[in-house]
Amino acid sequence: MAEQTASEAQAGQESTSYEEAREELVDVVRRLEAGGTTLEESLALWERGEHLAQVCQRWLDGARERLDKVLEADAE
């Protein structure tokens, strides 16, 4: 699997902001921890949470990449 650049990662996020993805992920975790859902609902929530975690990670990776480039440029 090839690594994505920050712009590729952002384009693949269906325009979901980091904050939106994180907020929804927190909600998914709360719902899973609260219980009371069927197995099918729990599995769907888990899958959605995995997707949201990946979206958040891509945003963070992209931010780190941008910061690293700025720091490298400043060091030159």
PASEBA-1860 file (N, C-alpha, C; in nm, 3 decimals):
! residues 76
1> MAEQTASE> 0.084/-0.118/0.000/0.000/0.000/0.000/0.088/0.124/0.000 ~ 0.069/0.212/-0.097/0.151/0.332/-0.108/0.105/0.437/-0.008 ~ 0.201/0.517/0.039/0.166/0.623/0.132/0.104/0.738/0.054 ~ 0.009/0.806/0.116/-0.058/0.919/0.054/0.009/1.049/0.094 ~ 0.004/1.146/0.003/0.046/1.280/0.040/-0.068/1.344/0.117 ~ -0.041/1.457/0.179/-0.145/1.524/0.257/-0.264/1.561/0.170 ~ -0.238/1.610/0.049/-0.350/1.651/-0.037/-0.431/1.530/-0.083 ~ -0.365/1.418/-0.111/-0.438/1.296/-0.148/-0.523/1.247/-0.032
9> AQAGQEST> -0.468/1.252/0.088/-0.542/1.208/0.206/-0.664/1.296/0.228 ~ -0.645/1.426/0.214/-0.757/1.518/0.235/-0.864/1.498/0.128 ~ -0.824/1.473/0.005/-0.921/1.452/-0.103/-1.001/1.324/-0.078 ~ -0.938/1.224/-0.019/-1.005/1.097/0.006/-1.093/1.095/0.129 ~ -1.103/1.206/0.196/-1.181/1.209/0.319/-1.324/1.255/0.297 ~ -1.365/1.266/0.172/-1.502/1.307/0.142/-1.535/1.438/0.212 ~ -1.440/1.527/0.220/-1.453/1.660/0.279/-1.497/1.658/0.426 ~ -1.471/1.549/0.497/-1.498/1.544/0.640/-1.381/1.608/0.712
17> SYEEAREE> -1.409/1.707/0.794/-1.301/1.772/0.868/-1.254/1.680/0.981 ~ -1.136/1.707/1.031/-1.082/1.631/1.143/-1.178/1.641/1.262 ~ -1.225/1.762/1.288/-1.311/1.784/1.404/-1.443/1.708/1.391 ~ -1.500/1.707/1.271/-1.625/1.634/1.249/-1.605/1.484/1.269 ~ -1.496/1.433/1.212/-1.467/1.289/1.224/-1.442/1.252/1.370 ~ -1.366/1.334/1.440/-1.335/1.306/1.580/-1.461/1.309/1.666 ~ -1.547/1.408/1.641/-1.670/1.419/1.719/-1.761/1.298/1.695 ~ -1.773/1.258/1.570/-1.856/1.141/1.542/-1.795/1.015/1.601
25> LVDVVRRL> -1.662/1.005/1.598/-1.594/0.889/1.656/-1.620/0.881/1.807 ~ -1.615/0.993/1.874/-1.644/0.996/2.018/-1.786/0.947/2.042 ~ -1.880/0.990/1.959/-2.019/0.946/1.973/-2.031/0.795/1.951 ~ -1.962/0.744/1.850/-1.965/0.600/1.823/-1.913/0.522/1.943 ~ -1.803/0.567/2.000/-1.745/0.498/2.116/-1.842/0.502/2.234 ~ -1.904/0.616/2.258/-2.002/0.626/2.367/-2.116/0.527/2.347 ~ -2.167/0.520/2.225/-2.279/0.429/2.197/-2.237/0.284/2.216 ~ -2.115/0.248/2.173/-2.068/0.111/2.192/-2.050/0.080/2.340
33> EAGGTTLE> -1.993/0.174/2.415/-1.971/0.152/2.557/-2.102/0.143/2.634 ~ -2.203/0.215/2.591/-2.332/0.215/2.659/-2.405/0.082/2.643 ~ -2.375/0.012/2.534/-2.442/-0.115/2.509/-2.586/-0.094/2.466 ~ -2.662/-0.202/2.474/-2.803/-0.193/2.439/-2.830/-0.198/2.290 ~ -2.728/-0.226/2.210/-2.748/-0.238/2.066/-2.741/-0.384/2.027 ~ -2.801/-0.414/1.914/-2.793/-0.551/1.863/-2.652/-0.579/1.814 ~ -2.624/-0.704/1.791/-2.493/-0.741/1.738/-2.469/-0.673/1.604 ~ -2.569/-0.673/1.519/-2.556/-0.610/1.387/-2.529/-0.460/1.399
41> ESLALWER> -2.602/-0.393/1.490/-2.580/-0.250/1.511/-2.440/-0.225/1.568 ~ -2.398/-0.309/1.660/-2.264/-0.295/1.719/-2.155/-0.311/1.614 ~ -2.173/-0.410/1.526/-2.075/-0.430/1.419/-2.071/-0.311/1.324 ~ -2.187/-0.256/1.290/-2.192/-0.139/1.203/-2.125/-0.019/1.269 ~ -2.151/-0.001/1.399/-2.085/0.108/1.473/-1.935/0.088/1.477 ~ -1.891/-0.034/1.501/-1.747/-0.064/1.504/-1.682/-0.029/1.371 ~ -1.746/-0.073/1.262/-1.692/-0.045/1.129/-1.686/0.105/1.102 ~ -1.790/0.177/1.141/-1.791/0.322/1.123/-1.680/0.385/1.206
49> GEHLAQVC> -1.663/0.337/1.328/-1.556/0.388/1.413/-1.418/0.364/1.354 ~ -1.398/0.248/1.296/-1.269/0.218/1.231/-1.244/0.316/1.117 ~ -1.347/0.340/1.037/-1.333/0.435/0.925/-1.300/0.575/0.977 ~ -1.373/0.619/1.077/-1.351/0.752/1.132/-1.211/0.764/1.192 ~ -1.164/0.660/1.258/-1.028/0.662/1.314/-0.925/0.676/1.202 ~ -0.948/0.611/1.089/-0.858/0.623/0.975/-0.859/0.764/0.917 ~ -0.978/0.823/0.910/-0.989/0.961/0.861/-0.909/1.054/0.952 ~ -0.928/1.040/1.082/-0.854/1.123/1.178/-0.703/1.102/1.164
57> QRWLDGAR> -0.661/0.978/1.149/-0.518/0.950/1.137/-0.459/1.012/1.011 ~ -0.536/1.008/0.900/-0.487/1.070/0.776/-0.472/1.221/0.794 ~ -0.568/1.284/0.863/-0.555/1.426/0.890/-0.431/1.455/0.973 ~ -0.410/1.376/1.078/-0.294/1.397/1.164/-0.163/1.372/1.089 ~ -0.160/1.269/1.007/-0.041/1.241/0.926/-0.013/1.355/0.829 ~ -0.119/1.408/0.768/-0.102/1.520/0.677/-0.052/1.644/0.748 ~ -0.104/1.668/0.867/-0.058/1.784/0.945/0.089/1.768/0.982 ~ 0.128/1.646/1.021/0.267/1.620/1.058/0.358/1.641/0.936
65> ERLDKVLE> 0.313/1.596/0.821/0.391/1.611/0.697/0.412/1.760/0.666 ~ 0.306/1.838/0.680/0.318/1.982/0.655/0.413/2.049/0.754 ~ 0.402/2.012/0.881/0.492/2.069/0.982/0.637/2.031/0.955 ~ 0.659/1.905/0.920/0.795/1.860/0.890/0.856/1.939/0.774 ~ 0.776/1.966/0.671/0.825/2.042/0.556/0.862/2.184/0.596 ~ 0.779/2.246/0.681/0.809/2.381/0.727/0.936/2.381/0.811 ~ 0.950/2.283/0.899/1.069/2.275/0.984/1.194/2.250/0.901 ~ 1.183/2.167/0.798/1.297/2.142/0.710/1.335/2.268/0.635
73> ADAE> 1.236/2.344/0.587/1.263/2.467/0.513/1.328/2.570/0.606 ~ 1.284/2.577/0.730/1.343/2.671/0.826/1.486/2.634/0.860 ~ 1.518/2.505/0.855/1.652/2.459/0.892/1.753/2.486/0.782 ~ 1.705/2.511/0.662/1.797/2.535/0.548/1.850/2.672/0.545
END
